């Protein structure tokens, strides 16, 4: 039996994590079937150290797929190199273990032995931990902030597909750990299956999973995207993972603080230097249509703008509406507005069209839309509009629009850049709410795997768009850490639970800021919002009507300035 130890200094050194917490000593042993012991601070946390292949799905050269035979896997252990390998006719999976102060590093190597077929998806159980009390976790790469909660019957699995590193923080009472994908840019699903049982000592057995493709524990698009990372014939793919250990109560920064500067180095901060952090007004001008008001204009419900006289009346009503919005903005000392629905709302399957190049006839008549937006500029307010990376299409013989998804990133980038260029040139628009900034695609059909459509945030699309238009502020709807390098993401406090730019974002990009919609939470989260504004976050307010919340937003800014 071979023992791997951290070295003489392991128990004495301090983790360079900003808090000075003592590093946990990590010891592992290998037996004939793989890991036989994993100790952190002298406590054995291993229930099962074998690497198990729980699913392997292979694509033939002609395209069909099948589930590989997993019986008869042969296990070999290389004590000298601290490696355990399980081999099959189709290939092999090995795990090499290295310890350092407070951590266990794992190099997983997947080898495809076929001359022609591709491993399209692979499911692994790397080990199973036995934790002494009910574990609580916090998944970093989750759009919605969650307090630590028991694993219960739900898996805790993340991927780095949504512009975040994969780091899963677990507190298990007598200690804490972080499970990490050390490769920031290579897609992989990693995490914990639900606890398998409670032992006689009320311990919790938690399988550690890593996979590509889609897993039965995460069968739907809303859970995780499909991980498309095939292993081609006669190729070896490497996954670099780690377990970081710390004392009870150790923070994510204690355990994995190195991830944040590494992420910033890989994806440098290129955000526009937006000095004005005063509030921004949200404006909706269309809601609830009728036969005489098909575009649902809220200021023209009784105007038949299909006639020449009606179009003239429409323009007068539109400009009067602008004056009401301006008065509300001036009262709160706003920097500008974002009009969500300048194109109107006629087709419910394309509610926010997000294409400033497509104005309805009544908006174009006698320069109505130009006069409307110029009104705000004359009042000293910046103008913002909604854009989307989808393309509006009209099916033949159908009086409707469809928002068509564009799979190729270069086409999405070109589409958004063209929309921004048009709005800048015609109206001087400098703020853009980026709606539905997700890439949606159908999962490939693979034998025995759950199938759905996948979606994830496309941070590189935002990077390329802002490179072409570095002088505008873009507010993306969906975000991971990387989106903060290029824009000021939207946070809806009652949905995402954050009342400020999250701490892990600021550890990565200290100059990052968010645009916060805090309606309904202005009293409950007031102190946090004051601090957020002091940091530089921007608050939204409702500018299309005199909301009672607006005075609260104004007071938050006044208190933040003290």
Secondary structure, DSSP 8 states (H G I E B T S, - for coil): -EEEE--TTTTT-B--SSS--B---EEEEEETTEEEEEEETTEE-EEEB--EEEEEEEE-TTS-EEE---TT-EEEEETTTTEEEEEETTEEEEEEEEEETTEEEEEEEEEE--SS-EEEEEEEEEEEEEESS--EEEESS-SS----EE-TTS-EEEEGGGSS--EEEEE-SSEEEEEEES-SSS--EEEE-----B-TT--EEEEEEEESB-BTTB-STTT---B---B-TT-EEEEEEEEEEEETT--HHHHHTHHHHHHHHHS----------S-EEEE--B---BTTBTT-BTT-TT--TTSHHHHHHHHHHHHHHHHHHHHHHHHHT-SEEEES-TT----GGGSS---TT---HHHHGGGHHHHHHHHHHHTT-EEEEEEESSEEE--TT-S--EEE----HHHHHHHHHHHHHHHHHHH---EEEEET-EEEEE----TTS---EEEEE-HHHHHHHHHH-TTSEEEESS--GGGGGTS--EEEHHHH--SSS-HHHHHH-TT---EEE-TT-TTTTHHHHHHHHHHT-EEEEETTTT-TTHHHHHHHHHHHT-
